[in-house]
Amino acid sequence: DIVIDSVGDRRDGDTVYYHATTLKIALIILATKTLLGGEQETFHVFAWKYMPDKKALKNSGATSAEVIVAFSTYAAFEPDWGINDPYVMMYQPVRAVLAGPVYANKVAILKI
């Protein structure tokens, strides 16, 4: 993974997830250490347990993704049941259990 920039530190018991987004949004996440779900996503944050490749992003519909934000958090995530593509499922897409912001302990922007 090629890290563009990072902030914060991992903490005991947190989990790392990967979020595909634009560079502009990634820089906001980096500055605030907070991820926000949009209205289209019913304000849930969507992520992956394993860093997706370009094919998984395309097949999942994340066609506007420019970078990956790796983040560690204590927030609870559950499987994203809206995705059934077998290739995409290898990367284990997830969504935050609760709608609203997800606060990160460590954030890193990675090249796709």
Phi and psi in degrees as GROMACS dihedral restraints (atoms count N, CA, C in turn):
[ dihedral_restraints ]
;  ai    aj    ak    al  type     phi  dphi    fc
    3     4     5     6     1   -98.0    20    10
    4     5     6     7     1   113.2    20    10
    6     7     8     9     1   -85.0    20    10
    7     8     9    10     1   125.9    20    10
    9    10    11    12     1   -83.4    20    10
   10    11    12    13     1   -43.6    20    10
   12    13    14    15     1  -165.2    20    10
   13    14    15    16     1   156.6    20    10
   15    16    17    18     1  -152.0    20    10
   16    17    18    19     1   161.0    20    10
   18    19    20    21     1  -151.5    20    10
   19    20    21    22     1   149.0    20    10
   21    22    23    24     1    88.5    20    10
   22    23    24    25     1  -178.2    20    10
   24    25    26    27     1  -136.8    20    10
   25    26    27    28     1   149.3    20    10
   27    28    29    30     1   -65.2    20    10
   28    29    30    31     1   151.6    20    10
   30    31    32    33     1  -127.8    20    10
   31    32    33    34     1   154.2    20    10
   33    34    35    36     1   -54.0    20    10
   34    35    36    37     1   128.7    20    10
   36    37    38    39     1    86.2    20    10
   37    38    39    40     1    -4.2    20    10
   39    40    41    42     1   -82.2    20    10
   40    41    42    43     1   166.8    20    10
   42    43    44    45     1  -124.7    20    10
   43    44    45    46     1   142.5    20    10
   45    46    47    48     1   -92.1    20    10
   46    47    48    49     1   133.8    20    10
   48    49    50    51     1  -130.3    20    10
   49    50    51    52     1   168.7    20    10
   51    52    53    54     1  -127.0    20    10
   52    53    54    55     1   131.6    20    10
   54    55    56    57     1  -123.9    20    10
   55    56    57    58     1   124.3    20    10
   57    58    59    60     1   -89.3    20    10
   58    59    60    61     1   131.7    20    10
   60    61    62    63     1  -161.1    20    10
   61    62    63    64     1  -176.0    20    10
   63    64    65    66     1   -83.6    20    10
   64    65    66    67     1   162.0    20    10
   66    67    68    69     1   -63.3    20    10
   67    68    69    70     1   -39.1    20    10
   69    70    71    72     1   -58.8    20    10
   70    71    72    73     1   -49.2    20    10
   72    73    74    75     1   -66.7    20    10
   73    74    75    76     1   -38.0    20    10
   75    76    77    78     1   -59.5    20    10
   76    77    78    79     1   -40.1    20    10
   78    79    80    81     1   -66.9    20    10
   79    80    81    82     1   -34.9    20    10
   81    82    83    84     1   -66.2    20    10
   82    83    84    85     1   -43.8    20    10
   84    85    86    87     1   -60.9    20    10
   85    86    87    88     1   -42.3    20    10
   87    88    89    90     1   -61.2    20    10
   88    89    90    91     1   -43.1    20    10
   90    91    92    93     1   -71.4    20    10
   91    92    93    94     1   -32.7    20    10
   93    94    95    96     1  -105.5    20    10
   94    95    96    97     1   -14.5    20    10
   96    97    98    99     1    53.1    20    10
   97    98    99   100     1    36.5    20    10
   99   100   101   102     1  -137.3    20    10
  100   101   102   103     1   132.6    20    10
  102   103   104   105     1  -107.5    20    10
  103   104   105   106     1   137.5    20    10
  105   106   107   108     1  -122.0    20    10
  106   107   108   109     1   134.2    20    10
  108   109   110   111     1   -83.9    20    10
  109   110   111   112     1   146.5    20    10
  111   112   113   114     1   -87.9    20    10
  112   113   114   115     1   171.6    20    10
  114   115   116   117     1   -60.0    20    10
  115   116   117   118     1   -38.2    20    10
  117   118   119   120     1   -60.8    20    10
  118   119   120   121     1   -30.6    20    10
  120   121   122   123     1   -96.1    20    10
  121   122   123   124     1    19.1    20    10
  123   124   125   126     1    51.1    20    10
  124   125   126   127     1    35.9    20    10
  126   127   128   129     1    63.8    20    10
  127   128   129   130     1    18.0    20    10
  129   130   131   132     1   -93.0    20    10
  130   131   132   133     1   145.5    20    10
  132   133   134   135     1   -88.9    20    10
  133   134   135   136     1   129.8    20    10
  135   136   137   138     1  -105.3    20    10
  136   137   138   139     1   145.3    20    10
  138   139   140   141     1  -155.0    20    10
  139   140   141   142     1  -169.6    20    10
  141   142   143   144     1  -137.0    20    10
  142   143   144   145     1   146.5    20    10
  144   145   146   147     1   -77.7    20    10
  145   146   147   148     1   -29.4    20    10
  147   148   149   150     1  -124.1    20    10
  148   149   150   151     1   143.2    20    10
  150   151   152   153     1   -61.6    20    10
  151   152   153   154     1   119.2    20    10
  153   154   155   156     1   -75.1    20    10
  154   155   156   157     1   152.5    20    10
  156   157   158   159     1   -94.8    20    10
  157   158   159   160     1   179.6    20    10
  159   160   161   162     1   -60.7    20    10
  160   161   162   163     1   -37.5    20    10
  162   163   164   165     1   -65.0    20    10
  163   164   165   166     1   -43.8    20    10
  165   166   167   168     1   -63.5    20    10
  166   167   168   169     1   -41.0    20    10
  168   169   170   171     1   -62.1    20    10
  169   170   171   172     1   -46.7    20    10
  171   172   173   174     1   -61.1    20    10
  172   173   174   175     1   -47.7    20    10
  174   175   176   177     1   -66.6    20    10
  175   176   177   178     1   -24.9    20    10
  177   178   179   180     1   -85.6    20    10
  178   179   180   181     1   -11.2    20    10
  180   181   182   183     1    96.3    20    10
  181   182   183   184     1     1.4    20    10
  183   184   185   186     1   -84.5    20    10
  184   185   186   187     1    58.9    20    10
  186   187   188   189     1   -76.7    20    10
  187   188   189   190     1   -17.6    20    10
  189   190   191   192     1   -91.9    20    10
  190   191   192   193     1     1.0    20    10
  192   193   194   195     1   -64.9    20    10
  193   194   195   196     1   130.8    20    10
  195   196   197   198     1  -110.6    20    10
  196   197   198   199     1   -27.9    20    10
  198   199   200   201     1  -144.9    20    10
  199   200   201   202     1   169.9    20    10
  201   202   203   204     1  -114.0    20    10
  202   203   204   205     1   134.2    20    10
  204   205   206   207     1  -102.6    20    10
  205   206   207   208     1   114.7    20    10
  207   208   209   210     1   -88.4    20    10
  208   209   210   211     1   131.6    20    10
  210   211   212   213     1  -143.5    20    10
  211   212   213   214     1   147.4    20    10
  213   214   215   216     1  -110.7    20    10
  214   215   216   217     1   142.2    20    10
  216   217   218   219     1  -156.4    20    10
  217   218   219   220     1   163.4    20    10
  219   220   221   222     1   -96.7    20    10
  220   221   222   223     1    -6.3    20    10
  222   223   224   225     1   -60.8    20    10
  223   224   225   226     1   145.5    20    10
  225   226   227   228     1   -85.0    20    10
  226   227   228   229     1   136.4    20    10
  228   229   230   231     1  -124.3    20    10
  229   230   231   232     1   154.4    20    10
  231   232   233   234     1  -132.5    20    10
  232   233   234   235     1   162.6    20    10
  234   235   236   237     1   -57.1    20    10
  235   236   237   238     1   143.8    20    10
  237   238   239   240     1   -86.8    20    10
  238   239   240   241     1    97.5    20    10
  240   241   242   243     1   -73.3    20    10
  241   242   243   244     1    -5.4    20    10
  243   244   245   246     1   -80.2    20    10
  244   245   246   247     1    -6.4    20    10
  246   247   248   249     1  -113.4    20    10
  247   248   249   250     1   129.1    20    10
  249   250   251   252     1  -129.0    20    10
  250   251   252   253     1     7.8    20    10
  252   253   254   255     1   -68.2    20    10
  253   254   255   256     1   123.1    20    10
  255   256   257   258     1   -58.9    20    10
  256   257   258   259     1   -37.1    20    10
  258   259   260   261     1   -65.4    20    10
  259   260   261   262     1   -46.1    20    10
  261   262   263   264     1   -63.2    20    10
  262   263   264   265     1   -38.8    20    10
  264   265   266   267     1   -62.4    20    10
  265   266   267   268     1   -22.6    20    10
  267   268   269   270     1   -60.8    20    10
  268   269   270   271     1   -25.9    20    10
  270   271   272   273     1   -94.7    20    10
  271   272   273   274     1     1.3    20    10
  273   274   275   276     1    52.7    20    10
  274   275   276   277     1    71.9    20    10
  276   277   278   279     1   -65.4    20    10
  277   278   279   280     1   140.9    20    10
  279   280   281   282     1  -136.9    20    10
  280   281   282   283     1   166.5    20    10
  282   283   284   285     1  -137.3    20    10
  283   284   285   286     1   151.4    20    10
  285   286   287   288     1   -61.2    20    10
  286   287   288   289     1   138.2    20    10
  288   289   290   291     1   -62.7    20    10
  289   290   291   292     1   -41.9    20    10
  291   292   293   294     1  -102.6    20    10
  292   293   294   295     1   139.9    20    10
  294   295   296   297     1   -69.8    20    10
  295   296   297   298     1   151.1    20    10
  297   298   299   300     1   116.3    20    10
  298   299   300   301     1  -175.3    20    10
  300   301   302   303     1   -66.7    20    10
  301   302   303   304     1   149.2    20    10
  303   304   305   306     1  -116.5    20    10
  304   305   306   307     1   122.9    20    10
  306   307   308   309     1   -94.6    20    10
  307   308   309   310     1   134.3    20    10
  309   310   311   312     1  -108.8    20    10
  310   311   312   313     1   146.2    20    10
  312   313   314   315     1   -84.2    20    10
  313   314   315   316     1   -42.5    20    10
  315   316   317   318     1  -133.4    20    10
  316   317   318   319     1   140.1    20    10
  318   319   320   321     1  -131.6    20    10
  319   320   321   322     1   134.8    20    10
  321   322   323   324     1  -137.1    20    10
  322   323   324   325     1   135.9    20    10
  324   325   326   327     1   -94.9    20    10
  325   326   327   328     1   125.4    20    10
  327   328   329   330     1  -118.6    20    10
  328   329   330   331     1   148.0    20    10
  330   331   332   333     1   -72.4    20    10
  331   332   333   334     1   144.8    20    10
